[in-house]
């Protein structure tokens, strides 16, 4: 069974930074897409950032220029560097990946990010 383990959430003041990390038990080279969604209270889950085929990167418009996604194949991890965080970034952030052959999507347990003064 594939497992995703997230780390790095927490409380930060507006303008601050956090780095989220997601480790998978699956070889990152067998993954088609990997990245992060978020869900704020009362809102739908939205895609924040994703890497497809190890090369193509997409960001939610609201975070472009502030967030950066990267992967470390040797460690089977994908990180999300979040800079200049704002209160509207407050949400539970979920890591996910989609298998390249089976198309199965696996979700992490979620990590809380709270931006508040």
GUKOL-761792 format. One record per residue: x, y, z of N, C-alpha, C in turn. Coordinates in Angstrom, 3 decimals, decimal comma, padded with zeros to 6 digits, always signed. Layout:
BEGIN
{n_c1: X	n_c2: Y	n_c3: Z	ca_c1: X	ca_c2: Y	ca_c3: Z	c_c1: X	c_c2: Y	c_c3: Z} $
...
***
This chain:
BEGIN
{n_c1: +000,847	n_c2: -001,195	n_c3: +000,000	ca_c1: +000,000	ca_c2: +000,000	ca_c3: +000,000	c_c1: +000,884	c_c2: +001,248	c_c3: +000,000} $
{n_c1: +000,546	n_c2: +002,202	n_c3: -000,872	ca_c1: +001,337	ca_c2: +003,425	ca_c3: -000,989	c_c1: +000,957	c_c2: +004,393	c_c3: +000,124} $
{n_c1: +001,977	n_c2: +005,032	n_c3: +000,689	ca_c1: +001,736	ca_c2: +006,008	ca_c3: +001,738	c_c1: +002,360	c_c2: +007,340	c_c3: +001,368} $
{n_c1: +001,640	n_c2: +008,415	n_c3: +001,715	ca_c1: +002,167	ca_c2: +009,763	ca_c3: +001,581	c_c1: +002,261	c_c2: +010,358	c_c3: +002,975} $
{n_c1: +003,399	n_c2: +010,940	n_c3: +003,291	ca_c1: +003,601	ca_c2: +011,556	ca_c3: +004,595	c_c1: +003,965	c_c2: +013,018	c_c3: +004,390} $
{n_c1: +003,132	n_c2: +013,888	n_c3: +004,954	ca_c1: +003,335	ca_c2: +015,324	ca_c3: +004,818	c_c1: +003,950	c_c2: +015,889	c_c3: +006,085} $
{n_c1: +004,677	n_c2: +016,971	n_c3: +005,932	ca_c1: +005,237	ca_c2: +017,672	ca_c3: +007,078	c_c1: +005,425	c_c2: +019,133	c_c3: +006,722} $
{n_c1: +005,553	n_c2: +019,963	n_c3: +007,753	ca_c1: +005,924	ca_c2: +021,351	ca_c3: +007,538	c_c1: +004,833	c_c2: +022,375	c_c3: +007,741} $
{n_c1: +003,624	n_c2: +021,977	n_c3: +008,053	ca_c1: +002,581	ca_c2: +022,963	ca_c3: +008,296	c_c1: +002,798	c_c2: +023,676	c_c3: +009,616} $
{n_c1: +001,939	n_c2: +024,682	n_c3: +009,882	ca_c1: +002,044	ca_c2: +025,388	ca_c3: +011,140	c_c1: +001,398	c_c2: +026,748	c_c3: +011,085} $
{n_c1: +001,741	n_c2: +027,555	n_c3: +012,080	ca_c1: +001,206	ca_c2: +028,908	ca_c3: +012,209	c_c1: +002,300	c_c2: +029,903	c_c3: +011,833} $
{n_c1: +001,946	n_c2: +030,871	n_c3: +011,002	ca_c1: +002,918	ca_c2: +031,867	ca_c3: +010,574	c_c1: +002,210	c_c2: +033,213	c_c3: +010,439} $
{n_c1: +002,949	n_c2: +034,273	n_c3: +010,633	ca_c1: +002,383	ca_c2: +035,611	ca_c3: +010,480	c_c1: +002,309	c_c2: +035,992	c_c3: +009,005} $
{n_c1: +001,418	n_c2: +036,910	n_c3: +008,649	ca_c1: +001,365	ca_c2: +037,372	ca_c3: +007,249	c_c1: +002,731	c_c2: +037,869	c_c3: +006,782} $
{n_c1: +003,079	n_c2: +037,482	n_c3: +005,557	ca_c1: +004,381	ca_c2: +037,818	ca_c3: +005,014	c_c1: +005,446	c_c2: +036,784	c_c3: +005,302} $
{n_c1: +005,137	n_c2: +035,824	n_c3: +006,147	ca_c1: +006,095	ca_c2: +034,790	ca_c3: +006,509	c_c1: +006,166	c_c2: +033,668	c_c3: +005,492} $
{n_c1: +006,980	n_c2: +032,664	n_c3: +005,802	ca_c1: +007,214	ca_c2: +031,540	ca_c3: +004,893	c_c1: +007,079	c_c2: +030,216	c_c3: +005,621} $
{n_c1: +006,690	n_c2: +029,228	n_c3: +004,865	ca_c1: +006,666	ca_c2: +027,841	ca_c3: +005,330	c_c1: +007,079	c_c2: +026,948	c_c3: +004,175} $
{n_c1: +007,606	n_c2: +025,795	n_c3: +004,515	ca_c1: +007,970	ca_c2: +024,807	ca_c3: +003,503	c_c1: +007,284	c_c2: +023,504	c_c3: +003,839} $
{n_c1: +006,463	n_c2: +023,026	n_c3: +002,930	ca_c1: +005,799	ca_c2: +021,743	ca_c3: +003,090	c_c1: +006,585	c_c2: +020,683	c_c3: +002,336} $
{n_c1: +006,624	n_c2: +019,494	n_c3: +002,911	ca_c1: +007,308	ca_c2: +018,387	ca_c3: +002,269	c_c1: +006,387	c_c2: +017,172	c_c3: +002,236} $
{n_c1: +006,451	n_c2: +016,434	n_c3: +001,151	ca_c1: +005,617	ca_c2: +015,245	ca_c3: +000,986	c_c1: +006,507	c_c2: +014,105	c_c3: +000,521} $
{n_c1: +006,526	n_c2: +013,039	n_c3: +001,296	ca_c1: +007,327	ca_c2: +011,868	ca_c3: +000,959	c_c1: +006,402	c_c2: +010,722	c_c3: +000,582} $
{n_c1: +006,741	n_c2: +010,037	n_c3: -000,499	ca_c1: +005,940	ca_c2: +008,904	ca_c3: -000,942	c_c1: +006,743	c_c2: +007,619	c_c3: -000,829} $
{n_c1: +006,022	n_c2: +006,534	n_c3: -000,566	ca_c1: +006,676	ca_c2: +005,231	ca_c3: -000,490	c_c1: +006,825	c_c2: +004,618	c_c3: -001,879} $
{n_c1: +006,298	n_c2: +005,290	n_c3: -002,878	ca_c1: +006,343	ca_c2: +004,817	ca_c3: -004,252	c_c1: +007,492	c_c2: +005,498	c_c3: -004,979} $
{n_c1: +008,116	n_c2: +004,805	n_c3: -005,916	ca_c1: +009,160	ca_c2: +005,426	ca_c3: -006,704	c_c1: +008,587	c_c2: +006,628	c_c3: -007,445} $
{n_c1: +009,254	n_c2: +007,747	n_c3: -007,312	ca_c1: +008,744	ca_c2: +008,973	ca_c3: -007,917	c_c1: +008,745	c_c2: +008,880	c_c3: -009,443} $
{n_c1: +009,525	n_c2: +007,953	n_c3: -009,981	ca_c1: +009,594	ca_c2: +007,802	ca_c3: -011,429	c_c1: +008,409	c_c2: +007,009	c_c3: -011,983} $
{n_c1: +007,606	n_c2: +006,425	n_c3: -011,107	ca_c1: +006,390	ca_c2: +005,729	ca_c3: -011,542	c_c1: +005,159	c_c2: +006,601	c_c3: -011,386} $
{n_c1: +005,392	n_c2: +007,875	n_c3: -011,098	ca_c1: +004,301	ca_c2: +008,812	ca_c3: -010,830	c_c1: +004,138	c_c2: +009,774	c_c3: -011,998} $
{n_c1: +002,895	n_c2: +009,966	n_c3: -012,429	ca_c1: +002,614	ca_c2: +010,898	ca_c3: -013,507	c_c1: +002,550	c_c2: +012,334	c_c3: -012,987} $
{n_c1: +001,824	n_c2: +012,526	n_c3: -011,899	ca_c1: +001,647	ca_c2: +013,874	ca_c3: -011,352	c_c1: +001,735	c_c2: +013,815	c_c3: -009,839} $
{n_c1: +002,301	n_c2: +014,858	n_c3: -009,262	ca_c1: +002,416	ca_c2: +014,939	ca_c3: -007,803	c_c1: +002,385	c_c2: +016,398	c_c3: -007,418} $
{n_c1: +001,685	n_c2: +016,690	n_c3: -006,323	ca_c1: +001,622	ca_c2: +018,074	ca_c3: -005,922	c_c1: +000,738	c_c2: +018,292	c_c3: -004,720} $
{n_c1: +000,145	n_c2: +019,481	n_c3: -004,661	ca_c1: -000,577	ca_c2: +019,918	ca_c3: -003,473	c_c1: -001,924	c_c2: +020,530	c_c3: -003,838} $
{n_c1: -002,949	n_c2: +020,141	n_c3: -003,066	ca_c1: -004,242	ca_c2: +020,793	ca_c3: -003,050	c_c1: -004,388	c_c2: +021,463	c_c3: -001,683} $
{n_c1: -005,361	n_c2: +022,334	n_c3: -001,574	ca_c1: -005,705	ca_c2: +022,901	ca_c3: -000,271	c_c1: -007,220	c_c2: +023,065	c_c3: -000,169} $
{n_c1: -007,685	n_c2: +023,052	n_c3: +001,074	ca_c1: -009,109	ca_c2: +023,242	ca_c3: +001,323	c_c1: -009,284	c_c2: +024,111	c_c3: +002,545} $
{n_c1: -009,894	n_c2: +025,267	n_c3: +002,336	ca_c1: -010,201	ca_c2: +026,181	ca_c3: +003,426	c_c1: -011,609	c_c2: +025,871	c_c3: +003,931} $
{n_c1: -011,913	n_c2: +026,243	n_c3: +005,173	ca_c1: -013,247	ca_c2: +025,972	ca_c3: +005,731	c_c1: -014,348	c_c2: +026,565	c_c3: +004,852} $
{n_c1: -015,329	n_c2: +025,732	n_c3: +004,528	ca_c1: -016,462	ca_c2: +026,192	ca_c3: +003,735	c_c1: -016,188	c_c2: +026,348	c_c3: +002,258} $
{n_c1: -014,996	n_c2: +025,950	n_c3: +001,815	ca_c1: -014,640	ca_c2: +026,090	ca_c3: +000,398	c_c1: -014,292	c_c2: +024,734	c_c3: -000,199} $
{n_c1: -014,318	n_c2: +024,690	n_c3: -001,529	ca_c1: -013,955	ca_c2: +023,457	ca_c3: -002,216	c_c1: -012,433	c_c2: +023,286	c_c3: -002,230} $
{n_c1: -012,027	n_c2: +022,034	n_c3: -002,373	ca_c1: -010,600	ca_c2: +021,769	ca_c3: -002,489	c_c1: -010,112	c_c2: +022,308	c_c3: -003,828} $
{n_c1: -008,939	n_c2: +022,969	n_c3: -003,821	ca_c1: -008,400	ca_c2: +023,545	ca_c3: -005,046	c_c1: -006,946	c_c2: +023,144	c_c3: -005,229} $
{n_c1: -006,566	n_c2: +022,995	n_c3: -006,499	ca_c1: -005,196	ca_c2: +022,631	ca_c3: -006,816	c_c1: -004,286	c_c2: +023,836	c_c3: -006,626} $
{n_c1: -003,235	n_c2: +023,663	n_c3: -005,840	ca_c1: -002,291	ca_c2: +024,742	ca_c3: -005,558	c_c1: -001,098	c_c2: +024,689	c_c3: -006,514} $
{n_c1: -000,485	n_c2: +023,530	n_c3: -006,616	ca_c1: +000,690	ca_c2: +023,377	ca_c3: -007,475	c_c1: +000,883	c_c2: +021,905	c_c3: -007,796} $
{n_c1: +001,343	n_c2: +021,628	n_c3: -008,999	ca_c1: +001,562	ca_c2: +020,248	ca_c3: -009,390	c_c1: +002,700	c_c2: +020,146	c_c3: -010,379} $
{n_c1: +003,385	n_c2: +019,018	n_c3: -010,365	ca_c1: +004,414	ca_c2: +018,697	ca_c3: -011,352	c_c1: +003,925	c_c2: +017,474	c_c3: -012,120} $
{n_c1: +003,880	n_c2: +017,575	n_c3: -013,441	ca_c1: +003,452	ca_c2: +016,465	ca_c3: -014,299	c_c1: +004,620	c_c2: +015,980	c_c3: -015,146} $
{n_c1: +004,743	n_c2: +014,686	n_c3: -015,220	ca_c1: +005,816	ca_c2: +014,054	ca_c3: -015,999	c_c1: +007,190	c_c2: +014,570	c_c3: -015,591} $
{n_c1: +007,294	n_c2: +014,990	n_c3: -014,362	ca_c1: +008,557	ca_c2: +015,454	ca_c3: -013,816	c_c1: +009,045	c_c2: +016,780	c_c3: -014,349} $
{n_c1: +008,275	n_c2: +017,387	n_c3: -015,242	ca_c1: +008,758	ca_c2: +018,581	ca_c3: -015,931	c_c1: +007,750	c_c2: +019,726	c_c3: -015,913} $
{n_c1: +006,515	n_c2: +019,435	n_c3: -016,199	ca_c1: +005,507	ca_c2: +020,486	ca_c3: -016,389	c_c1: +004,916	c_c2: +020,898	c_c3: -015,042} $
{n_c1: +005,023	n_c2: +022,188	n_c3: -014,759	ca_c1: +004,582	ca_c2: +022,720	ca_c3: -013,476	c_c1: +003,420	c_c2: +023,684	c_c3: -013,692} $
{n_c1: +002,412	n_c2: +023,545	n_c3: -012,841	ca_c1: +001,268	ca_c2: +024,450	ca_c3: -012,872	c_c1: +000,981	c_c2: +024,974	c_c3: -011,475} $
{n_c1: +000,585	n_c2: +026,236	n_c3: -011,414	ca_c1: +000,250	ca_c2: +026,863	ca_c3: -010,138	c_c1: -001,149	c_c2: +027,467	c_c3: -010,204} $
{n_c1: -001,787	n_c2: +027,482	n_c3: -009,037	ca_c1: -002,996	ca_c2: +028,270	ca_c3: -008,872	c_c1: -002,602	c_c2: +029,736	c_c3: -009,071} $
{n_c1: -003,421	n_c2: +030,481	n_c3: -009,800	ca_c1: -003,075	ca_c2: +031,867	ca_c3: -010,107	c_c1: -002,804	c_c2: +032,682	c_c3: -008,851} $
{n_c1: -003,542	n_c2: +032,403	n_c3: -007,790	ca_c1: -003,416	ca_c2: +033,192	ca_c3: -006,563	c_c1: -002,083	c_c2: +032,996	c_c3: -005,850} $
{n_c1: -001,350	n_c2: +031,926	n_c3: -006,178	ca_c1: -000,081	ca_c2: +031,670	ca_c3: -005,485	c_c1: +001,130	c_c2: +031,830	c_c3: -006,403} $
{n_c1: +000,870	n_c2: +032,031	n_c3: -007,689	ca_c1: +001,985	ca_c2: +032,138	ca_c3: -008,636	c_c1: +002,874	c_c2: +033,318	c_c3: -008,256} $
{n_c1: +004,181	n_c2: +033,044	n_c3: -008,234	ca_c1: +005,142	ca_c2: +034,073	ca_c3: -007,835	c_c1: +005,456	c_c2: +034,073	c_c3: -006,352} $
{n_c1: +004,644	n_c2: +033,389	n_c3: -005,560	ca_c1: +004,892	ca_c2: +033,301	ca_c3: -004,115	c_c1: +005,248	c_c2: +031,879	c_c3: -003,688} $
{n_c1: +004,678	n_c2: +030,901	n_c3: -004,359	ca_c1: +004,923	ca_c2: +029,499	ca_c3: -004,031	c_c1: +005,793	c_c2: +028,865	c_c3: -005,104} $
{n_c1: +006,584	n_c2: +027,880	n_c3: -004,692	ca_c1: +007,421	ca_c2: +027,147	ca_c3: -005,640	c_c1: +007,415	c_c2: +025,666	c_c3: -005,287} $
{n_c1: +007,091	n_c2: +024,844	n_c3: -006,267	ca_c1: +007,085	ca_c2: +023,401	ca_c3: -006,062	c_c1: +008,354	c_c2: +022,805	c_c3: -006,647} $
{n_c1: +008,901	n_c2: +021,815	n_c3: -005,973	ca_c1: +010,103	ca_c2: +021,169	ca_c3: -006,461	c_c1: +010,083	c_c2: +019,711	c_c3: -006,018} $
{n_c1: +010,842	n_c2: +018,891	n_c3: -006,707	ca_c1: +010,902	ca_c2: +017,492	ca_c3: -006,314	c_c1: +012,338	c_c2: +017,048	c_c3: -006,175} $
{n_c1: +012,531	n_c2: +016,063	n_c3: -005,317	ca_c1: +013,841	ca_c2: +015,471	ca_c3: -005,099	c_c1: +013,706	c_c2: +013,979	c_c3: -005,372} $
{n_c1: +013,952	n_c2: +013,564	n_c3: -006,599	ca_c1: +013,740	ca_c2: +012,162	ca_c3: -006,962	c_c1: +014,496	c_c2: +011,178	c_c3: -006,080} $
{n_c1: +015,689	n_c2: +011,540	n_c3: -005,679	ca_c1: +016,487	ca_c2: +010,629	ca_c3: -004,870	c_c1: +015,829	c_c2: +010,323	c_c3: -003,534} $
{n_c1: +014,972	n_c2: +011,234	n_c3: -003,094	ca_c1: +014,316	ca_c2: +011,064	ca_c3: -001,804	c_c1: +012,830	c_c2: +010,797	c_c3: -001,955} $
{n_c1: +012,350	n_c2: +010,658	n_c3: -003,188	ca_c1: +010,917	ca_c2: +010,440	ca_c3: -003,432	c_c1: +010,060	c_c2: +011,492	c_c3: -002,731} $
{n_c1: +010,483	n_c2: +012,740	n_c3: -002,801	ca_c1: +009,732	ca_c2: +013,800	ca_c3: -002,136	c_c1: +009,406	c_c2: +014,944	c_c3: -003,096} $
{n_c1: +008,355	n_c2: +015,650	n_c3: -002,751	ca_c1: +007,994	ca_c2: +016,882	ca_c3: -003,423	c_c1: +007,773	c_c2: +017,941	c_c3: -002,352} $
{n_c1: +008,394	n_c2: +019,081	n_c3: -002,527	ca_c1: +008,282	ca_c2: +020,164	ca_c3: -001,554	c_c1: +007,506	c_c2: +021,335	c_c3: -002,138} $
{n_c1: +006,918	n_c2: +022,111	n_c3: -001,240	ca_c1: +006,232	ca_c2: +023,328	ca_c3: -001,621	c_c1: +006,751	c_c2: +024,458	c_c3: -000,741} $
{n_c1: +007,535	n_c2: +025,332	n_c3: -001,332	ca_c1: +008,033	ca_c2: +026,506	ca_c3: -000,619	c_c1: +006,996	c_c2: +027,610	c_c3: -000,758} $
{n_c1: +006,518	n_c2: +028,100	n_c3: +000,377	ca_c1: +005,469	ca_c2: +029,115	ca_c3: +000,377	c_c1: +006,011	c_c2: +030,395	c_c3: +001,007} $
{n_c1: +006,090	n_c2: +031,441	n_c3: +000,218	ca_c1: +006,607	ca_c2: +032,727	ca_c3: +000,681	c_c1: +005,499	c_c2: +033,778	c_c3: +000,667} $
{n_c1: +005,732	n_c2: +034,835	n_c3: +001,423	ca_c1: +004,764	ca_c2: +035,940	ca_c3: +001,496	c_c1: +003,346	c_c2: +035,417	c_c3: +001,733} $
{n_c1: +003,220	n_c2: +034,569	n_c3: +002,728	ca_c1: +001,925	ca_c2: +033,968	ca_c3: +003,022	c_c1: +000,934	c_c2: +035,022	c_c3: +003,506} $
{n_c1: -000,308	n_c2: +034,826	n_c3: +003,116	ca_c1: -001,384	ca_c2: +035,742	ca_c3: +003,473	c_c1: -002,507	c_c2: +034,982	c_c3: +004,174} $
{n_c1: -003,348	n_c2: +035,681	n_c3: +004,919	ca_c1: -004,439	ca_c2: +034,995	ca_c3: +005,630	c_c1: -005,304	c_c2: +034,133	c_c3: +004,716} $
{n_c1: -005,452	n_c2: +034,532	n_c3: +003,464	ca_c1: -006,285	ca_c2: +033,738	ca_c3: +002,551	c_c1: -005,613	c_c2: +032,426	c_c3: +002,134} $
{n_c1: -004,354	n_c2: +032,238	n_c3: +002,509	ca_c1: -003,682	ca_c2: +030,967	ca_c3: +002,257	c_c1: -003,976	c_c2: +029,941	c_c3: +003,348} $
{n_c1: -004,655	n_c2: +030,380	n_c3: +004,395	ca_c1: -004,997	ca_c2: +029,472	ca_c3: +005,480	c_c1: -005,893	c_c2: +028,351	c_c3: +004,979} $
{n_c1: -005,467	n_c2: +027,116	n_c3: +005,214	ca_c1: -006,203	ca_c2: +025,952	ca_c3: +004,729	c_c1: -005,495	c_c2: +024,687	c_c3: +005,210} $
{n_c1: -006,158	n_c2: +023,567	n_c3: +004,999	ca_c1: -005,485	ca_c2: +022,278	ca_c3: +005,133	c_c1: -004,901	c_c2: +021,944	c_c3: +003,768} $
{n_c1: -003,615	n_c2: +021,659	n_c3: +003,741	ca_c1: -002,912	ca_c2: +021,363	ca_c3: +002,497	c_c1: -002,733	c_c2: +019,845	c_c3: +002,398} $
{n_c1: -003,135	n_c2: +019,312	n_c3: +001,230	ca_c1: -003,085	ca_c2: +017,877	ca_c3: +000,987	c_c1: -002,108	c_c2: +017,577	c_c3: -000,150} $
{n_c1: -001,202	n_c2: +016,667	n_c3: +000,116	ca_c1: -000,340	ca_c2: +016,160	ca_c3: -000,938	c_c1: -001,074	c_c2: +015,046	c_c3: -001,679} $
{n_c1: -000,789	n_c2: +014,909	n_c3: -002,959	ca_c1: -001,391	ca_c2: +013,817	ca_c3: -003,734	c_c1: -000,390	c_c2: +013,368	c_c3: -004,794} $
{n_c1: -000,598	n_c2: +012,166	n_c3: -005,292	ca_c1: +000,071	ca_c2: +011,794	ca_c3: -006,535	c_c1: -000,804	c_c2: +010,841	c_c3: -007,321} $
{n_c1: -000,549	n_c2: +010,817	n_c3: -008,618	ca_c1: -001,306	ca_c2: +009,981	ca_c3: -009,546	c_c1: -000,326	c_c2: +009,072	c_c3: -010,265} $
{n_c1: -000,590	n_c2: +007,760	n_c3: -010,231	ca_c1: +000,300	ca_c2: +006,791	ca_c3: -010,853	c_c1: +000,340	c_c2: +006,943	c_c3: -012,358} $
{n_c1: +001,514	n_c2: +006,690	n_c3: -012,919	ca_c1: +001,703	ca_c2: +006,839	ca_c3: -014,351	c_c1: +001,009	c_c2: +005,726	c_c3: -015,135} $
{n_c1: +000,980	n_c2: +004,516	n_c3: -014,620	ca_c1: +000,368	ca_c2: +003,394	ca_c3: -015,345	c_c1: -001,066	c_c2: +003,161	c_c3: -014,921} $
{n_c1: -001,338	n_c2: +003,171	n_c3: -013,621	ca_c1: -002,684	ca_c2: +002,810	ca_c3: -013,159	c_c1: -003,609	c_c2: +004,003	c_c3: -012,987} $
{n_c1: -003,044	n_c2: +005,229	n_c3: -012,984	ca_c1: -003,875	ca_c2: +006,418	ca_c3: -012,846	c_c1: -004,489	c_c2: +006,601	c_c3: -011,474} $
{n_c1: -004,120	n_c2: +005,752	n_c3: -010,532	ca_c1: -004,706	ca_c2: +005,828	ca_c3: -009,193	c_c1: -004,172	c_c2: +007,045	c_c3: -008,464} $
{n_c1: -005,074	n_c2: +007,769	n_c3: -007,815	ca_c1: -004,702	ca_c2: +008,946	ca_c3: -007,030	c_c1: -004,650	c_c2: +008,579	c_c3: -005,563} $
{n_c1: -003,564	n_c2: +008,939	n_c3: -004,930	ca_c1: -003,358	ca_c2: +008,698	ca_c3: -003,503	c_c1: -003,232	c_c2: +010,047	c_c3: -002,805} $
{n_c1: -003,867	n_c2: +010,158	n_c3: -001,644	ca_c1: -003,867	ca_c2: +011,411	ca_c3: -000,885	c_c1: -003,107	c_c2: +011,257	c_c3: +000,430} $
{n_c1: -002,472	n_c2: +012,342	n_c3: +000,854	ca_c1: -001,901	ca_c2: +012,400	ca_c3: +002,184	c_c1: -002,980	c_c2: +012,756	c_c3: +003,195} $
{n_c1: -002,589	n_c2: +012,791	n_c3: +004,460	ca_c1: -003,561	ca_c2: +013,021	ca_c3: +005,526	c_c1: -003,896	c_c2: +014,500	c_c3: +005,698} $
{n_c1: -003,103	n_c2: +015,367	n_c3: +005,121	ca_c1: -003,346	ca_c2: +016,797	ca_c3: +005,231	c_c1: -002,529	c_c2: +017,426	c_c3: +006,339} $
{n_c1: -002,104	n_c2: +018,672	n_c3: +006,122	ca_c1: -001,374	ca_c2: +019,421	ca_c3: +007,134	c_c1: -001,938	c_c2: +020,836	c_c3: +007,181} $
{n_c1: -002,142	n_c2: +021,338	n_c3: +008,396	ca_c1: -002,784	ca_c2: +022,643	ca_c3: +008,568	c_c1: -001,762	c_c2: +023,758	c_c3: +008,402} $
{n_c1: -002,135	n_c2: +024,752	n_c3: +007,600	ca_c1: -001,358	ca_c2: +025,981	ca_c3: +007,462	c_c1: -002,269	c_c2: +027,129	c_c3: +007,893} $
{n_c1: -001,832	n_c2: +027,872	n_c3: +008,888	ca_c1: -002,600	ca_c2: +028,997	ca_c3: +009,397	c_c1: -001,756	c_c2: +030,259	c_c3: +009,317} $
{n_c1: -002,300	n_c2: +031,270	n_c3: +008,645	ca_c1: -001,604	ca_c2: +032,548	ca_c3: +008,500	c_c1: -002,408	c_c2: +033,593	c_c3: +009,274} $
{n_c1: -001,814	n_c2: +034,054	n_c3: +010,352	ca_c1: -002,543	ca_c2: +034,975	ca_c3: +011,221	c_c1: -001,566	c_c2: +035,790	c_c3: +012,042} $
{n_c1: -001,951	n_c2: +037,031	n_c3: +012,329	ca_c1: -001,128	ca_c2: +037,875	ca_c3: +013,196	c_c1: -001,595	c_c2: +037,750	c_c3: +014,640} $
***
